[in-house]
Amino acid sequence: MLLQSQTTLVQAGLASMHSISGMVELLKDTSFAVLVNNAGVWKPTPLGSTSETLLN
């Protein structure tokens, strides 16, 4: 498999729903080949089901 020459780097403050929404909007038409995520430890939760109130 050959790597594509175009790379997109995006920085977002993941403690802010506004920042997360902006990142998702920016990348909505992007196909991912590799996604690097520096995530903390959290209990198993279905994707998209954690509220902003619970995170605070």
N, CA, C and O atoms as CSV, one atom per row, in Angstrom:
chain,resi,resn,atom,element,x,y,z
A,1,MET,N,N,0.846,-1.178,0.000
A,1,MET,CA,C,0.000,0.000,0.000
A,1,MET,C,C,0.893,1.243,0.000
A,1,MET,O,O,1.812,1.346,0.812
A,2,LEU,N,N,0.637,2.149,-0.871
A,2,LEU,CA,C,1.381,3.403,-0.947
A,2,LEU,C,C,0.707,4.469,-0.099
A,2,LEU,O,O,-0.519,4.567,-0.070
A,3,LEU,N,N,1.509,5.261,0.585
A,3,LEU,CA,C,0.962,6.360,1.375
A,3,LEU,C,C,0.673,7.550,0.485
A,3,LEU,O,O,1.437,7.847,-0.433
A,4,GLN,N,N,-0.397,8.213,0.747
A,4,GLN,CA,C,-0.736,9.415,-0.001
A,4,GLN,C,C,0.178,10.547,0.456
A,4,GLN,O,O,0.616,10.570,1.606
A,5,SER,N,N,0.461,11.468,-0.429
A,5,SER,CA,C,1.389,12.547,-0.107
A,5,SER,C,C,0.743,13.681,0.684
A,5,SER,O,O,1.461,14.520,1.228
A,6,GLN,N,N,-0.569,13.733,0.764
A,6,GLN,CA,C,-1.233,14.818,1.479
A,6,GLN,C,C,-1.459,14.428,2.943
A,6,GLN,O,O,-1.962,13.344,3.238
A,7,THR,N,N,-1.090,15.309,3.831
A,7,THR,CA,C,-1.255,15.085,5.265
A,7,THR,C,C,-2.005,16.263,5.864
A,7,THR,O,O,-1.741,17.417,5.524
A,8,THR,N,N,-2.929,15.971,6.745
A,8,THR,CA,C,-3.669,17.021,7.442
A,8,THR,C,C,-3.453,16.851,8.934
A,8,THR,O,O,-3.723,15.785,9.486
A,9,LEU,N,N,-2.970,17.888,9.585
A,9,LEU,CA,C,-2.818,17.889,11.035
A,9,LEU,C,C,-3.864,18.814,11.628
A,9,LEU,O,O,-4.059,19.932,11.153
A,10,VAL,N,N,-4.531,18.344,12.662
A,10,VAL,CA,C,-5.570,19.140,13.305
A,10,VAL,C,C,-5.325,19.108,14.804
A,10,VAL,O,O,-5.073,18.046,15.373
A,11,GLN,N,N,-5.398,20.258,15.440
A,11,GLN,CA,C,-5.268,20.335,16.884
A,11,GLN,C,C,-6.596,20.805,17.454
A,11,GLN,O,O,-7.203,21.741,16.933
A,12,ALA,N,N,-7.049,20.159,18.518
A,12,ALA,CA,C,-8.309,20.543,19.142
A,12,ALA,C,C,-8.195,20.339,20.644
A,12,ALA,O,O,-7.587,19.372,21.104
A,13,GLY,N,N,-8.776,21.241,21.396
A,13,GLY,CA,C,-8.857,21.078,22.849
A,13,GLY,C,C,-10.038,20.170,23.150
A,13,GLY,O,O,-11.188,20.600,23.064
A,14,LEU,N,N,-9.770,18.928,23.499
A,14,LEU,CA,C,-10.842,17.948,23.645
A,14,LEU,C,C,-11.628,18.097,24.943
A,14,LEU,O,O,-12.510,17.286,25.225
A,15,ALA,N,N,-11.323,19.109,25.724
A,15,ALA,CA,C,-12.121,19.420,26.909
A,15,ALA,C,C,-13.255,20.378,26.557
A,15,ALA,O,O,-14.081,20.702,27.410
A,16,SER,N,N,-13.300,20.831,25.310
A,16,SER,CA,C,-14.297,21.804,24.876
A,16,SER,C,C,-15.173,21.226,23.766
A,16,SER,O,O,-14.670,20.848,22.708
A,17,MET,N,N,-16.479,21.157,24.008
A,17,MET,CA,C,-17.396,20.638,22.975
A,17,MET,C,C,-17.335,21.523,21.729
A,17,MET,O,O,-17.470,21.026,20.611
A,18,HIS,N,N,-17.135,22.818,21.911
A,18,HIS,CA,C,-17.032,23.739,20.774
A,18,HIS,C,C,-15.815,23.381,19.914
A,18,HIS,O,O,-15.904,23.360,18.686
A,19,SER,N,N,-14.693,23.101,20.555
A,19,SER,CA,C,-13.472,22.736,19.843
A,19,SER,C,C,-13.633,21.392,19.129
A,19,SER,O,O,-13.197,21.238,17.989
A,20,ILE,N,N,-14.250,20.433,19.790
A,20,ILE,CA,C,-14.487,19.117,19.183
A,20,ILE,C,C,-15.405,19.252,17.974
A,20,ILE,O,O,-15.142,18.661,16.926
A,21,SER,N,N,-16.469,20.017,18.111
A,21,SER,CA,C,-17.400,20.219,16.992
A,21,SER,C,C,-16.698,20.874,15.809
A,21,SER,O,O,-16.945,20.509,14.659
A,22,GLY,N,N,-15.824,21.839,16.086
A,22,GLY,CA,C,-15.070,22.491,15.019
A,22,GLY,C,C,-14.142,21.525,14.312
A,22,GLY,O,O,-14.004,21.582,13.090
A,23,MET,N,N,-13.497,20.629,15.067
A,23,MET,CA,C,-12.602,19.634,14.479
A,23,MET,C,C,-13.386,18.668,13.592
A,23,MET,O,O,-12.959,18.353,12.481
A,24,VAL,N,N,-14.524,18.205,14.082
A,24,VAL,CA,C,-15.359,17.281,13.300
A,24,VAL,C,C,-15.844,17.960,12.028
A,24,VAL,O,O,-15.834,17.348,10.960
A,25,GLU,N,N,-16.266,19.211,12.127
A,25,GLU,CA,C,-16.728,19.959,10.950
A,25,GLU,C,C,-15.600,20.103,9.934
A,25,GLU,O,O,-15.814,19.940,8.733
A,26,LEU,N,N,-14.412,20.406,10.413
A,26,LEU,CA,C,-13.256,20.566,9.539
A,26,LEU,C,C,-12.911,19.274,8.803
A,26,LEU,O,O,-12.483,19.308,7.649
A,27,LEU,N,N,-13.093,18.154,9.461
A,27,LEU,CA,C,-12.686,16.858,8.893
A,27,LEU,C,C,-13.836,16.030,8.328
A,27,LEU,O,O,-13.637,14.865,7.986
A,28,LYS,N,N,-15.019,16.599,8.223
A,28,LYS,CA,C,-16.195,15.807,7.850
A,28,LYS,C,C,-16.085,15.123,6.491
A,28,LYS,O,O,-16.712,14.083,6.286
A,29,ASP,N,N,-15.319,15.665,5.569
A,29,ASP,CA,C,-15.174,15.060,4.247
A,29,ASP,C,C,-13.825,14.361,4.072
A,29,ASP,O,O,-13.407,14.087,2.948
A,30,THR,N,N,-13.149,14.075,5.181
A,30,THR,CA,C,-11.816,13.490,5.143
A,30,THR,C,C,-11.877,11.989,5.372
A,30,THR,O,O,-12.556,11.528,6.290
A,31,SER,N,N,-11.178,11.226,4.550
A,31,SER,CA,C,-11.029,9.792,4.769
A,31,SER,C,C,-9.766,9.567,5.580
A,31,SER,O,O,-8.733,10.175,5.301
A,32,PHE,N,N,-9.836,8.700,6.581
A,32,PHE,CA,C,-8.694,8.440,7.444
A,32,PHE,C,C,-8.018,7.137,7.084
A,32,PHE,O,O,-8.672,6.102,6.952
A,33,ALA,N,N,-6.708,7.191,6.927
A,33,ALA,CA,C,-5.904,5.988,6.769
A,33,ALA,C,C,-5.249,5.653,8.102
A,33,ALA,O,O,-5.099,4.482,8.451
A,34,VAL,N,N,-4.859,6.685,8.845
A,34,VAL,CA,C,-4.229,6.519,10.150
A,34,VAL,C,C,-4.769,7.611,11.063
A,34,VAL,O,O,-4.834,8.780,10.681
A,35,LEU,N,N,-5.153,7.224,12.262
A,35,LEU,CA,C,-5.608,8.177,13.264
A,35,LEU,C,C,-4.821,7.912,14.534
A,35,LEU,O,O,-4.892,6.811,15.082
A,36,VAL,N,N,-4.076,8.894,15.013
A,36,VAL,CA,C,-3.326,8.766,16.256
A,36,VAL,C,C,-4.093,9.528,17.323
A,36,VAL,O,O,-4.403,10.707,17.155
A,37,ASN,N,N,-4.395,8.853,18.415
A,37,ASN,CA,C,-5.197,9.466,19.466
A,37,ASN,C,C,-4.477,9.306,20.799
A,37,ASN,O,O,-4.104,8.195,21.175
A,38,ASN,N,N,-4.283,10.383,21.498
A,38,ASN,CA,C,-3.705,10.348,22.832
A,38,ASN,C,C,-4.867,10.483,23.814
A,38,ASN,O,O,-5.243,11.591,24.197
A,39,ALA,N,N,-5.424,9.358,24.213
A,39,ALA,CA,C,-6.630,9.381,25.036
A,39,ALA,C,C,-6.313,8.998,26.478
A,39,ALA,O,O,-5.367,8.257,26.744
A,40,GLY,N,N,-7.105,9.505,27.387
A,40,GLY,CA,C,-6.976,9.140,28.793
A,40,GLY,C,C,-7.736,7.847,29.074
A,40,GLY,O,O,-8.263,7.210,28.161
A,41,VAL,N,N,-7.782,7.482,30.311
A,41,VAL,CA,C,-8.475,6.263,30.728
A,41,VAL,C,C,-9.924,6.627,31.055
A,41,VAL,O,O,-10.189,7.599,31.762
A,42,TRP,N,N,-10.845,5.838,30.532
A,42,TRP,CA,C,-12.271,6.080,30.755
A,42,TRP,C,C,-12.974,4.742,30.723
A,42,TRP,O,O,-12.514,3.815,30.056
A,43,LYS,N,N,-14.061,4.630,31.419
A,43,LYS,CA,C,-14.804,3.368,31.421
A,43,LYS,C,C,-15.390,3.111,30.030
A,43,LYS,O,O,-15.630,4.065,29.290
A,44,PRO,N,N,-15.623,1.864,29.658
A,44,PRO,CA,C,-16.213,1.564,28.342
A,44,PRO,C,C,-17.563,2.271,28.184
A,44,PRO,O,O,-18.451,2.129,29.025
A,45,THR,N,N,-17.703,3.022,27.109
A,45,THR,CA,C,-18.897,3.817,26.852
A,45,THR,C,C,-19.178,3.807,25.356
A,45,THR,O,O,-18.253,3.985,24.565
A,46,PRO,N,N,-20.438,3.601,24.941
A,46,PRO,CA,C,-20.748,3.662,23.506
A,46,PRO,C,C,-20.359,5.019,22.920
A,46,PRO,O,O,-20.580,6.059,23.541
A,47,LEU,N,N,-19.786,4.999,21.737
A,47,LEU,CA,C,-19.329,6.209,21.062
A,47,LEU,C,C,-20.448,7.239,20.951
A,47,LEU,O,O,-21.544,6.929,20.484
A,48,GLY,N,N,-20.165,8.455,21.380
A,48,GLY,CA,C,-21.124,9.552,21.262
A,48,GLY,C,C,-22.143,9.622,22.376
A,48,GLY,O,O,-23.030,10.475,22.334
A,49,SER,N,N,-22.049,8.744,23.387
A,49,SER,CA,C,-23.083,8.739,24.424
A,49,SER,C,C,-22.689,9.487,25.706
A,49,SER,O,O,-23.506,9.607,26.619
A,50,THR,N,N,-21.467,9.983,25.786
A,50,THR,CA,C,-21.016,10.713,26.963
A,50,THR,C,C,-21.400,12.184,26.840
A,50,THR,O,O,-21.056,12.842,25.858
A,51,SER,N,N,-22.106,12.692,27.831
A,51,SER,CA,C,-22.546,14.085,27.776
A,51,SER,C,C,-21.428,15.015,28.243
A,51,SER,O,O,-20.503,14.593,28.936
A,52,GLU,N,N,-21.528,16.279,27.855
A,52,GLU,CA,C,-20.558,17.282,28.303
A,52,GLU,C,C,-20.611,17.444,29.824
A,52,GLU,O,O,-19.577,17.657,30.458
A,53,THR,N,N,-21.798,17.346,30.409
A,53,THR,CA,C,-21.957,17.465,31.851
A,53,THR,C,C,-21.194,16.365,32.574
A,53,THR,O,O,-20.556,16.623,33.594
A,54,LEU,N,N,-21.254,15.144,32.058
A,54,LEU,CA,C,-20.551,14.021,32.687
A,54,LEU,C,C,-19.034,14.212,32.611
A,54,LEU,O,O,-18.319,13.850,33.546
A,55,LEU,N,N,-18.542,14.774,31.515
A,55,LEU,CA,C,-17.106,14.996,31.371
A,55,LEU,C,C,-16.583,16.034,32.358
A,55,LEU,O,O,-15.432,15.959,32.786
A,56,ASN,N,N,-17.418,16.996,32.719
A,56,ASN,CA,C,-17.000,18.034,33.665
A,56,ASN,C,C,-17.084,17.493,35.052
A,56,ASN,O,O,-16.776,18.201,36.010
